[in-house]
Amino acid sequence: MKAEDFWLEYTDARGEVHGGPVEVMWPTRFEAAGQVRAFPSYRGQRNFSGWYWATTCSELVGYESWVELGHLMRLDAEPDVLAVASQPFRLSWRCGGRGRRIKHTPDYFVRRRDGTAVVLDVRPDKRIEPEDAVKFAATAAACTRVGWGYERVGVLGPVSVANLRWLSGYRHPRVPGTGRRRSAGGIQRATGAAGGSSGGR
């Protein structure tokens, strides 16, 4: 069934919730918004969540798994990325005129230096259930309506992740004489095709 009636909700920097049709809400600076939901924490949790210092926007950006952390480091290394926000908004829609709304919160909103935007969902190929695939497809359709890019990315290669983790330490402000321009090129050379994904966890 075709997704329709897209509705977007986000939390601003003051913690206030706003919502409206995606066609109305898209000009919002989601890279400056707060997380629309908190990361869960419970006994026996499989995923490891935390905060990464992103030199790109000089802020802590959240992640819910090692897979997300890998892509967060990759985005922080890309010269054309201006800012990254975690859990930027909640998207909901109806399918085929049904009353129940389906909801999905993308993992990241990426603002590029040319003003364009990309929405990311991070999920290993082997962990995508049919229901997840439907949500990803609907999110991609909503992004297309407002001119955003959309990517569902999987697991980065272990060598790329190791290089990104090692080199990202030199981008932190605690390291004197380093910065975005100096480290970005080195990270790109070390990781090669860092944007690739695989089906493993």
MINUPA-115813 format. One line per field, with one value per atom (N, C-alpha, C): residue number from 1; x, y, z; atom name. Coordinates in pm, 1 decimal. Layout:
i = NUM  ...
u = X  ...
v = Y  ...
w = Z  ...
at = CA  ...
REM end
This chain:
i = 1  1  1  2  2  2  3  3  3  4  4  4  5  5  5  6  6  6  7  7  7  8  8  8  9  9  9  10  10  10  11  11  11  12  12  12  13  13  13  14  14  14  15  15  15  16  16  16  17  17  17  18  18  18  19  19  19  20  20  20  21  21  21  22  22  22  23  23  23  24  24  24  25  25  25  26  26  26  27  27  27  28  28  28  29  29  29  30  30  30  31  31  31  32  32  32  33  33  33  34  34  34  35  35  35  36  36  36  37  37  37  38  38  38  39  39  39  40  40  40  41  41  41  42  42  42  43  43  43  44  44  44  45  45  45  46  46  46  47  47  47  48  48  48  49  49  49  50  50  50  51  51  51  52  52  52  53  53  53  54  54  54  55  55  55  56  56  56  57  57  57  58  58  58  59  59  59  60  60  60  61  61  61  62  62  62  63  63  63  64  64  64  65  65  65  66  66  66  67  67  67  68  68  68  69  69  69  70  70  70  71  71  71  72  72  72  73  73  73  74  74  74  75  75  75  76  76  76  77  77  77  78  78  78  79  79  79  80  80  80  81  81  81  82  82  82  83  83  83  84  84  84  85  85  85  86  86  86  87  87  87  88  88  88  89  89  89  90  90  90  91  91  91  92  92  92  93  93  93  94  94  94  95  95  95  96  96  96  97  97  97  98  98  98  99  99  99  100  100  100  101  101  101  102  102  102  103  103  103  104  104  104  105  105  105  106  106  106  107  107  107  108  108  108  109  109  109  110  110  110  111  111  111  112  112  112  113  113  113  114  114  114  115  115  115  116  116  116  117  117  117  118  118  118  119  119  119  120  120  120  121  121  121  122  122  122  123  123  123  124  124  124  125  125  125  126  126  126  127  127  127  128  128  128  129  129  129  130  130  130  131  131  131  132  132  132  133  133  133  134  134  134  135  135  135  136  136  136  137  137  137  138  138  138  139  139  139  140  140  140  141  141  141  142  142  142  143  143  143  144  144  144  145  145  145  146  146  146  147  147  147  148  148  148  149  149  149  150  150  150  151  151  151  152  152  152  153  153  153  154  154  154  155  155  155  156  156  156  157  157  157  158  158  158  159  159  159  160  160  160  161  161  161  162  162  162  163  163  163  164  164  164  165  165  165  166  166  166  167  167  167  168  168  168  169  169  169  170  170  170  171  171  171  172  172  172  173  173  173  174  174  174  175  175  175  176  176  176  177  177  177  178  178  178  179  179  179  180  180  180  181  181  181  182  182  182  183  183  183  184  184  184  185  185  185  186  186  186  187  187  187  188  188  188  189  189  189  190  190  190  191  191  191  192  192  192  193  193  193  194  194  194  195  195  195  196  196  196  197  197  197  198  198  198  199  199  199  200  200  200  201  201  201
u = 82.9  0.0  87.0  39.0  115.4  102.4  216.1  215.5  162.0  83.9  26.0  6.8  -28.6  -56.8  61.4  178.5  298.3  290.7  322.3  321.9  456.5  513.2  645.9  639.5  703.1  714.0  860.7  898.8  1035.8  1036.3  1147.0  1165.6  1272.0  1238.8  1337.0  1439.6  1533.3  1642.6  1593.9  1474.5  1418.4  1332.6  1320.1  1241.9  1095.6  1054.5  915.5  891.0  776.3  742.3  661.2  697.3  626.9  590.1  482.4  441.7  362.2  360.4  283.9  312.7  244.9  272.5  418.7  477.6  618.7  644.7  545.7  562.2  569.3  518.6  523.5  646.0  685.0  790.6  932.0  946.9  1080.2  1182.0  1142.1  1245.5  1311.8  1258.7  1314.9  1462.1  1542.4  1684.2  1695.2  1668.6  1669.0  1808.4  1910.9  2046.3  2066.8  1978.6  1987.9  1879.3  1800.0  1690.5  1740.9  1659.6  1692.6  1650.7  1694.5  1653.9  1505.2  1434.1  1290.3  1258.1  1354.1  1336.0  1469.6  1463.1  1584.2  1622.9  1749.8  1796.3  1751.0  1696.5  1654.7  1774.8  1755.1  1859.3  1793.2  1837.7  1775.4  1872.8  1846.0  1930.0  1927.7  2044.9  2053.9  2050.1  2063.4  2059.2  2173.4  2141.9  2241.5  2321.7  2255.3  2324.2  2394.5  2501.2  2577.7  2554.2  2495.7  2468.4  2568.1  2581.2  2674.9  2671.1  2772.9  2782.4  2919.7  2919.1  3042.6  3061.7  3183.5  3214.5  3238.6  3146.0  3156.4  3226.2  3344.8  3419.9  3346.3  3273.3  3200.2  3111.1  3035.6  2942.4  2977.3  3092.0  3138.8  3033.2  2972.3  2868.8  2877.1  2817.9  2803.1  2682.5  2701.8  2594.6  2576.8  2453.8  2427.6  2432.7  2456.8  2450.7  2397.1  2333.5  2270.5  2339.8  2442.8  2513.6  2651.4  2738.9  2870.9  2858.7  2754.3  2733.4  2704.0  2617.9  2587.7  2711.5  2790.2  2911.8  3005.6  3018.1  3103.5  3059.4  2930.1  2881.1  2887.4  2872.5  2886.0  3027.7  3127.8  3266.0  3290.2  3229.4  3244.3  3186.8  3065.9  3002.8  3084.4  3139.1  3219.1  3346.2  3388.6  3511.0  3486.3  3360.6  3332.0  3333.6  3416.2  3431.3  3303.6  3209.9  3089.1  2976.9  3001.2  2900.5  2916.7  2807.7  2810.0  2767.5  2667.3  2616.3  2541.6  2536.8  2466.6  2384.2  2258.4  2171.8  2117.5  2115.5  2065.7  1918.1  1840.6  1697.6  1630.4  1640.4  1601.4  1451.4  1371.8  1226.7  1156.3  1026.4  942.1  848.7  850.6  766.2  652.7  531.0  419.0  337.0  262.3  184.1  75.5  -14.6  -117.3  -93.0  -140.3  -129.3  -268.4  -297.8  -424.9  -546.7  -534.9  -649.0  -681.9  -600.9  -625.1  -609.0  -685.3  -684.5  -557.1  -497.3  -379.3  -258.2  -187.8  -69.0  53.6  140.7  267.4  374.3  460.5  560.5  701.8  791.6  933.1  1019.7  1126.7  1224.0  1355.6  1395.6  1524.2  1640.2  1753.9  1870.2  1942.0  1959.2  2035.6  1979.4  1996.7  1969.9  2103.0  2140.1  2270.0  2249.3  2308.6  2304.0  2437.6  2434.5  2557.8  2584.9  2708.0  2750.8  2680.7  2626.5  2553.5  2407.0  2368.5  2231.8  2139.7  2180.7  2097.8  2099.7  2008.4  1995.9  1982.3  2029.9  2019.0  1970.7  1875.4  1824.8  1880.7  1933.3  1997.2  1926.1  1910.2  1874.2  1989.3  2034.9  2147.2  2094.1  2105.9  2058.2  2133.1  2198.3  2263.4  2162.8  2206.9  2118.0  2047.1  2120.1  2064.6  1959.5  1947.9  1852.2  1731.3  1713.5  1599.8  1483.3  1379.7  1257.5  1165.2  1065.1  972.4  908.1  874.2  814.3  912.8  1040.6  1143.5  1157.4  1156.4  1171.6  1059.0  937.0  822.9  844.8  893.5  917.5  1028.3  1132.9  1241.7  1193.7  1110.7  1059.4  968.8  885.3  796.6  876.4  980.2  1065.1  1134.0  1181.4  1243.8  1144.8  1019.5  916.6  888.7  884.3  861.4  976.3  1097.9  1215.0  1213.2  1172.4  1165.4  1067.8  959.8  858.3  914.3  1010.2  1061.7  1204.9  1255.4  1386.7  1504.3  1480.3  1590.4  1641.1  1767.6  1819.4  1785.5  1789.6  1765.3  1859.7  1918.9  2008.1  1981.0  1974.2  1974.6  2109.6  2190.6  2327.1  2344.2  2439.7  2465.8  2597.4  2668.4  2790.7  2912.4  2992.9  3119.4  3220.0  3314.3  3419.0  3503.8  3556.8  3632.6  3758.1  3823.7  3943.7  3906.4  3798.9  3753.7  3717.3  3645.0  3603.5  3724.6  3821.7  3941.6  4017.7  4031.3  4101.2  4026.1  3893.6  3813.0  3822.9  3817.8  3824.8  3960.9  4067.6  4202.1  4222.9  4186.6  4211.5  4115.8  3996.1  3901.0  3950.3  4035.2  4090.3  4173.1  4234.0  4317.3  4234.5  4104.1  4017.0  3954.9  3975.3  3915.0  3987.8  3916.0  3980.1  4086.7  4090.1  4193.2  4331.5  4333.8  4460.1  4500.0  4607.0  4644.9  4695.3  4666.5  4719.5  4651.5  4533.0  4460.5  4324.6  4264.1  4132.9  4070.7  3954.0  3875.8  3949.8  4006.3  4066.4  4185.7  4265.7  4387.4  4357.0  4255.6  4230.0  4136.9  4049.5  3950.6  4014.8  4116.0  4181.4  4248.8  4312.6  4378.3  4282.3  4167.0  4066.3  4013.7  3988.9  3937.8  4038.9  4167.2  4268.1  4280.2  4266.3  4283.3  4167.1  4045.0  3927.8  3890.9  3933.5  3897.1  3748.6  3681.1  3537.6  3465.3  3472.9  3415.8  3264.4  3202.7  3057.7  2993.9  3071.7  3014.5  2954.2  2870.6  2807.3  2807.0  2786.1  2777.6  2665.7  2636.5  2521.3  2545.1  2668.7  2695.9  2661.5  2664.5  2634.9  2758.1
v = -119.8  0.0  125.7  227.4  350.8  433.8  483.5  570.2  707.4  767.2  898.7  974.4  1101.6  1185.7  1186.3  1223.3  1226.2  1340.1  1308.2  1404.8  1397.8  1514.2  1519.2  1591.6  1533.4  1595.6  1606.5  1718.9  1734.3  1812.2  1804.2  1876.3  1982.8  2107.5  2213.5  2215.5  2307.4  2312.2  2343.0  2399.0  2429.6  2315.9  2208.3  2093.8  2099.5  2198.8  2210.8  2127.2  2061.2  1972.5  2049.4  2030.8  2092.9  1984.7  2005.2  1906.7  1967.3  1897.1  1941.4  1853.3  1876.9  1800.3  1817.2  1712.7  1718.5  1826.3  1853.4  1956.7  2096.8  2111.6  2240.4  2250.8  2138.2  2138.9  2131.0  2096.8  2067.3  2181.6  2311.2  2415.5  2424.4  2354.1  2359.8  2316.8  2381.0  2345.4  2227.0  2108.5  1989.3  1957.1  2010.6  1988.6  2058.0  2152.4  2223.1  2179.7  2080.6  2035.7  1940.6  1919.9  1822.4  1683.1  1581.9  1445.4  1428.8  1370.1  1354.3  1240.2  1154.3  1047.9  1018.3  970.2  934.4  790.3  758.6  623.0  534.0  416.7  327.1  266.1  233.3  168.0  64.2  -61.0  -166.8  -283.7  -365.9  -480.8  -578.5  -626.0  -719.1  -653.9  -522.6  -450.5  -495.1  -520.6  -571.0  -458.6  -348.9  -237.1  -149.3  -85.9  4.2  145.8  229.5  368.2  462.0  580.8  676.8  807.5  890.6  1022.4  1039.6  1093.7  1115.5  1265.3  1313.4  1454.1  1473.4  1544.5  1569.1  1702.2  1697.5  1818.9  1905.7  1841.6  1912.5  2021.0  1987.0  2084.5  2122.7  2074.2  2104.9  2073.1  1955.8  1912.1  1762.0  1716.6  1573.5  1523.5  1415.5  1355.6  1211.1  1170.6  1039.0  926.2  806.0  684.8  571.9  473.9  363.7  229.8  226.9  101.6  133.2  32.6  49.0  76.1  21.7  44.6  193.0  249.8  392.8  477.4  438.7  514.7  517.8  405.4  401.8  502.4  508.8  603.7  746.2  765.7  899.6  951.9  866.8  907.4  933.7  852.5  872.5  1007.7  1039.0  1166.4  1284.0  1268.7  1375.7  1401.7  1303.6  1316.8  1371.9  1374.7  1418.3  1570.9  1626.4  1772.8  1847.0  1783.2  1853.9  1846.4  1783.3  1775.5  1893.7  1965.0  2082.3  2048.1  1960.8  1926.0  1794.1  1726.0  1598.5  1601.1  1556.1  1548.2  1406.3  1356.2  1221.7  1225.7  1126.2  1118.0  1252.9  1303.6  1442.6  1469.6  1369.9  1390.0  1254.3  1259.8  1139.8  1157.9  1062.2  1066.9  966.0  1004.6  911.0  926.7  821.3  821.5  714.2  719.3  617.1  542.8  421.1  341.9  302.6  336.9  296.6  352.1  469.3  529.7  471.2  380.9  322.0  426.0  406.7  502.0  499.7  382.3  373.4  433.3  518.7  580.8  496.0  480.3  409.6  513.2  484.8  582.2  529.1  623.0  587.4  708.8  685.3  790.0  758.1  834.0  810.7  829.8  771.2  778.8  913.2  967.7  1092.1  1184.4  1313.3  1417.0  1484.1  1491.2  1545.6  1669.4  1780.3  1902.5  1918.9  1932.5  1950.5  2098.3  2129.2  2268.5  2343.9  2273.1  2339.8  2362.0  2328.5  2351.5  2231.4  2131.0  2012.8  1927.2  1832.0  1748.8  1601.6  1516.1  1371.3  1311.1  1221.9  1150.1  1008.5  961.8  830.3  736.8  613.3  503.7  405.6  366.1  273.5  139.3  37.4  -94.9  -200.8  -295.8  -404.7  -480.6  -523.6  -593.2  -711.9  -786.2  -908.0  -880.5  -755.6  -721.9  -645.1  -641.8  -571.3  -668.5  -649.4  -728.1  -664.3  -739.0  -681.5  -550.7  -543.5  -420.8  -304.5  -333.8  -229.7  -180.1  -272.5  -235.6  -142.6  -169.0  -83.5  57.3  66.0  196.9  273.2  203.1  268.6  321.5  242.9  284.9  406.4  407.9  521.8  646.8  630.2  744.3  800.5  712.4  757.2  835.4  789.0  858.5  996.7  1007.2  1137.8  1232.9  1182.0  1266.0  1315.1  1229.5  1267.4  1382.1  1381.5  1487.1  1626.1  1633.8  1766.0  1789.6  1703.8  1726.2  1684.1  1603.3  1550.2  1420.2  1391.7  1260.3  1163.1  1035.2  932.9  815.7  765.2  649.9  553.0  425.3  322.2  255.3  267.6  217.3  102.2  14.3  -102.7  -91.4  -201.5  -209.1  -169.8  -79.0  -44.3  -157.3  -164.7  -265.1  -242.1  -348.9  -336.4  -249.8  -254.1  -171.6  -23.8  7.9  147.3  199.1  117.8  160.2  181.7  90.1  103.1  230.5  259.8  381.7  507.4  505.0  620.0  645.7  539.9  555.9  612.0  561.4  606.6  752.5  785.3  920.2  1023.5  980.7  1077.4  1136.3  1062.0  1114.3  1238.8  1253.2  1369.9  1491.3  1472.3  1583.2  1648.7  1589.7  1642.8  1770.1  1869.1  1996.1  1981.8  1869.8  1853.6  1832.6  1800.4  1780.5  1912.2  1978.6  2108.7  2096.7  2199.6  2206.9  2116.2  2063.2  1977.7  2036.9  1994.8  2048.2  1969.1  2015.8  1944.2  1929.2  2037.8  2033.4  1939.5  1943.1  1862.5  1714.1  1676.5  1535.2  1472.4  1553.6  1496.7  1424.4  1488.4  1425.6  1295.7  1294.8  1173.2  1061.2  1092.4  989.8  933.6  1021.2  972.7  883.5  919.1  835.0  701.5  702.7  579.5  485.1  538.3  452.5  413.7  488.9  458.3  475.8  372.3  376.5  354.0  450.7  434.2  431.8  474.8  479.0  345.7  241.1  112.9  47.3  -56.0  -128.1  -276.1  -353.6  -497.5  -549.7  -676.4  -731.3  -777.6  -776.0  -826.7  -727.3  -771.9  -682.2  -600.8
w = 0.0  0.0  0.0  -65.2  -76.3  50.2  100.4  218.2  180.2  270.3  243.3  374.8  362.0  479.1  576.0  525.7  609.1  711.2  836.8  945.7  1015.9  1049.0  1109.2  1243.1  1344.6  1475.0  1514.6  1576.7  1623.5  1753.1  1823.9  1949.3  1928.5  1960.3  1939.1  2052.9  2045.2  2142.2  2283.5  2296.8  2428.4  2482.8  2405.2  2449.4  2411.8  2333.2  2291.2  2165.6  2161.0  2049.7  1945.7  1819.0  1707.6  1606.7  1534.3  1435.9  1322.6  1209.4  1094.4  974.7  863.3  741.8  699.9  647.9  611.6  507.9  421.4  319.7  380.6  502.9  572.5  661.9  722.5  823.6  766.9  641.4  588.1  598.4  597.3  607.7  745.0  845.5  980.6  979.6  1062.6  1075.6  1172.4  1122.2  1207.0  1260.8  1196.4  1247.4  1381.5  1415.2  1542.3  1641.2  1603.4  1689.0  1797.2  1898.5  2000.8  1957.2  2030.0  1998.2  2028.8  1934.6  1953.0  2048.4  2073.9  2172.7  2239.3  2362.8  2436.3  2403.9  2420.9  2397.9  2513.8  2484.7  2592.8  2665.0  2790.8  2869.8  2960.2  2950.7  3029.4  3045.2  3144.1  3172.2  3053.8  3014.8  2902.8  2766.0  2762.0  2634.9  2544.2  2417.0  2322.9  2259.6  2229.4  2165.4  2268.3  2223.7  2309.5  2261.4  2347.0  2308.7  2376.1  2321.8  2377.9  2301.0  2324.6  2262.4  2198.9  2078.3  2002.2  1980.5  2009.1  1984.1  1834.9  1768.7  1624.9  1601.6  1546.3  1517.1  1415.2  1325.5  1221.5  1278.3  1382.9  1440.1  1583.1  1633.4  1768.9  1874.5  1862.1  1955.1  1975.7  2085.2  2108.1  2030.6  1956.1  1876.4  1923.4  1944.8  2000.5  1899.8  1951.2  1868.7  1955.6  1891.3  1963.4  1941.7  1860.7  1834.6  1778.5  1778.0  1717.8  1568.7  1505.4  1362.4  1338.0  1421.7  1408.4  1435.9  1534.6  1565.4  1446.0  1376.0  1257.9  1153.4  1127.1  1027.3  1077.6  1207.1  1263.4  1244.7  1268.5  1245.0  1097.3  1010.9  866.1  823.8  872.8  837.9  889.4  1008.0  1067.3  987.2  909.0  829.6  689.9  645.5  509.1  500.0  412.5  405.2  370.5  299.3  258.2  361.0  475.5  581.0  675.7  698.5  785.6  927.9  942.1  1074.4  1068.5  1183.3  1195.2  1323.0  1315.3  1432.2  1445.7  1569.6  1597.6  1636.9  1590.8  1622.7  1596.0  1473.1  1446.2  1447.7  1410.0  1407.4  1402.2  1430.7  1421.1  1302.2  1212.7  1093.9  1110.1  1070.1  1074.0  946.6  913.6  790.7  798.2  701.8  686.2  555.2  549.7  427.1  379.3  254.4  195.5  265.7  325.8  391.7  527.2  577.8  709.4  819.9  929.4  1037.8  1121.2  1143.6  1228.9  1159.8  1231.7  1176.3  1209.0  1112.8  1130.9  1161.0  1259.3  1301.8  1281.4  1255.0  1240.4  1272.6  1347.3  1378.4  1308.3  1207.5  1141.2  1238.1  1204.5  1293.8  1286.8  1165.4  1153.1  1046.1  1071.4  971.9  942.8  817.0  776.6  690.3  732.4  652.4  582.8  451.8  375.6  353.6  317.7  306.9  194.1  96.5  -10.7  25.5  148.7  194.5  179.2  104.3  86.6  213.4  219.7  339.2  300.5  389.7  372.5  503.9  495.9  612.8  608.5  721.7  727.3  824.4  781.7  870.1  868.2  986.9  998.3  1048.3  964.8  1003.9  922.2  988.5  915.3  830.1  711.7  618.9  684.3  765.6  824.3  930.8  973.6  1078.7  1026.6  895.7  838.0  820.2  899.6  889.3  785.5  736.2  637.5  683.3  811.6  864.0  858.3  883.7  874.2  731.1  635.9  495.6  451.0  500.7  467.6  522.7  646.4  707.6  635.5  595.3  523.7  388.9  321.0  190.3  204.1  307.7  329.8  365.0  445.8  481.9  358.8  272.0  147.3  61.9  57.9  -20.0  37.2  170.7  233.7  203.6  209.6  180.2  35.8  -55.8  -197.0  -218.8  -142.3  -156.7  -129.3  -38.3  1.0  -46.4  -133.4  -192.4  -107.5  -4.0  75.6  15.4  36.7  3.6  116.1  85.3  188.1  163.4  272.7  262.0  376.7  343.5  446.2  435.1  538.1  532.3  630.8  599.2  681.8  756.5  763.3  843.7  760.7  812.4  746.8  765.8  675.9  687.6  811.6  872.1  996.9  984.1  869.5  851.2  847.5  776.3  769.9  908.0  985.3  1119.3  1209.4  1201.9  1284.6  1250.5  1121.5  1080.0  1121.3  1104.5  1143.8  1293.4  1372.0  1517.5  1559.6  1498.6  1535.2  1496.1  1373.5  1323.8  1382.0  1421.5  1475.8  1607.1  1678.2  1802.7  1782.9  1666.1  1637.9  1595.9  1580.9  1544.5  1667.4  1783.2  1905.6  1947.6  2001.5  2039.4  2147.2  2219.1  2320.4  2258.8  2126.9  2057.0  1990.8  2035.4  1979.0  1835.8  1757.5  1622.2  1522.8  1559.1  1465.7  1440.3  1333.4  1300.0  1188.3  1146.1  1046.9  913.9  865.7  731.5  729.0  832.6  835.1  843.6  923.5  947.1  844.8  783.5  693.8  576.5  514.9  401.9  440.3  556.6  601.6  626.8  682.9  708.5  577.6  479.8  352.2  282.1  289.2  225.2  295.8  428.1  504.3  489.5  472.4  466.5  324.4  226.0  87.9  70.8  22.4  -0.4  130.7  218.9  352.4  351.8  244.8  242.8  215.7  189.7  157.3  278.1  255.4  364.2  334.1  437.8  421.3  506.7  494.7  560.2  700.5  750.8  884.6  991.2  1115.7  1226.8  1260.6
at = N  CA  C  N  CA  C  N  CA  C  N  CA  C  N  CA  C  N  CA  C  N  CA  C  N  CA  C  N  CA  C  N  CA  C  N  CA  C  N  CA  C  N  CA  C  N  CA  C  N  CA  C  N  CA  C  N  CA  C  N  CA  C  N  CA  C  N  CA  C  N  CA  C  N  CA  C  N  CA  C  N  CA  C  N  CA  C  N  CA  C  N  CA  C  N  CA  C  N  CA  C  N  CA  C  N  CA  C  N  CA  C  N  CA  C  N  CA  C  N  CA  C  N  CA  C  N  CA  C  N  CA  C  N  CA  C  N  CA  C  N  CA  C  N  CA  C  N  CA  C  N  CA  C  N  CA  C  N  CA  C  N  CA  C  N  CA  C  N  CA  C  N  CA  C  N  CA  C  N  CA  C  N  CA  C  N  CA  C  N  CA  C  N  CA  C  N  CA  C  N  CA  C  N  CA  C  N  CA  C  N  CA  C  N  CA  C  N  CA  C  N  CA  C  N  CA  C  N  CA  C  N  CA  C  N  CA  C  N  CA  C  N  CA  C  N  CA  C  N  CA  C  N  CA  C  N  CA  C  N  CA  C  N  CA  C  N  CA  C  N  CA  C  N  CA  C  N  CA  C  N  CA  C  N  CA  C  N  CA  C  N  CA  C  N  CA  C  N  CA  C  N  CA  C  N  CA  C  N  CA  C  N  CA  C  N  CA  C  N  CA  C  N  CA  C  N  CA  C  N  CA  C  N  CA  C  N  CA  C  N  CA  C  N  CA  C  N  CA  C  N  CA  C  N  CA  C  N  CA  C  N  CA  C  N  CA  C  N  CA  C  N  CA  C  N  CA  C  N  CA  C  N  CA  C  N  CA  C  N  CA  C  N  CA  C  N  CA  C  N  CA  C  N  CA  C  N  CA  C  N  CA  C  N  CA  C  N  CA  C  N  CA  C  N  CA  C  N  CA  C  N  CA  C  N  CA  C  N  CA  C  N  CA  C  N  CA  C  N  CA  C  N  CA  C  N  CA  C  N  CA  C  N  CA  C  N  CA  C  N  CA  C  N  CA  C  N  CA  C  N  CA  C  N  CA  C  N  CA  C  N  CA  C  N  CA  C  N  CA  C  N  CA  C  N  CA  C  N  CA  C  N  CA  C  N  CA  C  N  CA  C  N  CA  C  N  CA  C  N  CA  C  N  CA  C  N  CA  C  N  CA  C  N  CA  C  N  CA  C  N  CA  C  N  CA  C  N  CA  C  N  CA  C  N  CA  C  N  CA  C  N  CA  C  N  CA  C  N  CA  C  N  CA  C  N  CA  C  N  CA  C  N  CA  C  N  CA  C  N  CA  C  N  CA  C  N  CA  C  N  CA  C  N  CA  C  N  CA  C  N  CA  C  N  CA  C  N  CA  C  N  CA  C  N  CA  C  N  CA  C  N  CA  C  N  CA  C  N  CA  C  N  CA  C  N  CA  C  N  CA  C  N  CA  C  N  CA  C  N  CA  C  N  CA  C  N  CA  C  N  CA  C  N  CA  C  N  CA  C  N  CA  C  N  CA  C  N  CA  C  N  CA  C
REM end
